[in-house]
Amino acid sequence: MDGGGVEGSTTAAWMERHQQMYERATRHPFTVSIRDGTIDLSAFKRWLSQDYLFVREFVAFVASVLLKCCKQEDNSDMETILGGVASLSDELSWFKNEAARWGVDLASISPLESNLEYHRFLQSFNEPEISYAVAITTFWAIETVYQDSFGFCIEEGNKTPPELLGTCQRWGSADFKLYCQSLQRIADRILANAPADTVKSAEEAFIRVLELEIGFWEMSSSRS
Ligand SMILES: Cc1ncc(CO)c(N)n1
């Protein structure tokens, strides 16, 4: 290995193997239209309100990852995951503020089908049979899709409207990238010591996250 980097790691290999799908998730027309400045604001508001509901569900998911972590003999990843739980508190406040700014009433929103599908996937991690390896990989993948998608919106050459920069910074910032990289290192370390069938399940979960993320952007763009 390369002393803590991610090149040559299991997760890096998957990103290459499933590159096409990874790009469909991280260069989706929805986020690319944010970067181009051609975003339809009603789609943005739909995303905002649906993602608020997603994040409420995500809190319980990250708590389930934390619980699995705490049950490990070596629970040295605890602080990183706990930091993730803590930052979700700030994130929920951010959604409420942002919704108020856009005139979106969060109290009257219900989850659309693709969001519900994602909720069901997240809820499946409550089962104690699902391993920490699969859970931490899934956690890393979910965060990374947003990091990469919104990071692209603030990279050089963007025409992102100023009123959307705050959103893009939330997930596109250098700090969030570092956080995703620490999750990736944890996942790779756990996967390196996991049995082959567990590694296989983790790869399947990675692919499932990409599918669900694509579905989420589609839902935000249209109304599926
Ligand atoms: C759908 C979705 N995926 C990933 C993230 C990142 O936390 C999010 N907020 N929403």
Ligand as a Chemical Component Dictionary entry (heavy atoms), coordinates in Angstrom:
data_LIG
# 
_chem_comp.id                   LIG 
_chem_comp.type                 NON-POLYMER 
_chem_comp.pdbx_formal_charge   0 
_chem_comp.three_letter_code    LIG 
# 
loop_
_chem_comp_atom.comp_id 
_chem_comp_atom.atom_id 
_chem_comp_atom.alt_atom_id 
_chem_comp_atom.type_symbol 
_chem_comp_atom.charge 
_chem_comp_atom.model_Cartn_x 
_chem_comp_atom.model_Cartn_y 
_chem_comp_atom.model_Cartn_z 
_chem_comp_atom.pdbx_ordinal 
LIG C1 C1 C 0 -29.318 11.889 -1.613 1  
LIG C2 C2 C 0 -28.142 12.311 -0.802 2  
LIG N1 N1 N 0 -26.998 11.644 -0.933 3  
LIG C3 C3 C 0 -25.904 11.998 -0.221 4  
LIG C4 C4 C 0 -25.958 13.046 0.664  5  
LIG C5 C5 C 0 -24.734 13.453 1.442  6  
LIG O1 O1 O 0 -24.945 13.547 2.778  7  
LIG C6 C6 C 0 -27.194 13.733 0.785  8  
LIG N2 N2 N 0 -27.331 14.793 1.625  9  
LIG N3 N3 N 0 -28.253 13.344 0.039  10 
# 
loop_
_chem_comp_bond.comp_id 
_chem_comp_bond.atom_id_1 
_chem_comp_bond.atom_id_2 
_chem_comp_bond.value_order 
_chem_comp_bond.pdbx_ordinal 
LIG C1 C2 SING 1  
LIG C2 N1 SING 2  
LIG C2 N3 DOUB 3  
LIG N1 C3 DOUB 4  
LIG C3 C4 SING 5  
LIG C4 C5 SING 6  
LIG C4 C6 DOUB 7  
LIG C5 O1 SING 8  
LIG C6 N2 SING 9  
LIG C6 N3 SING 10 
# 
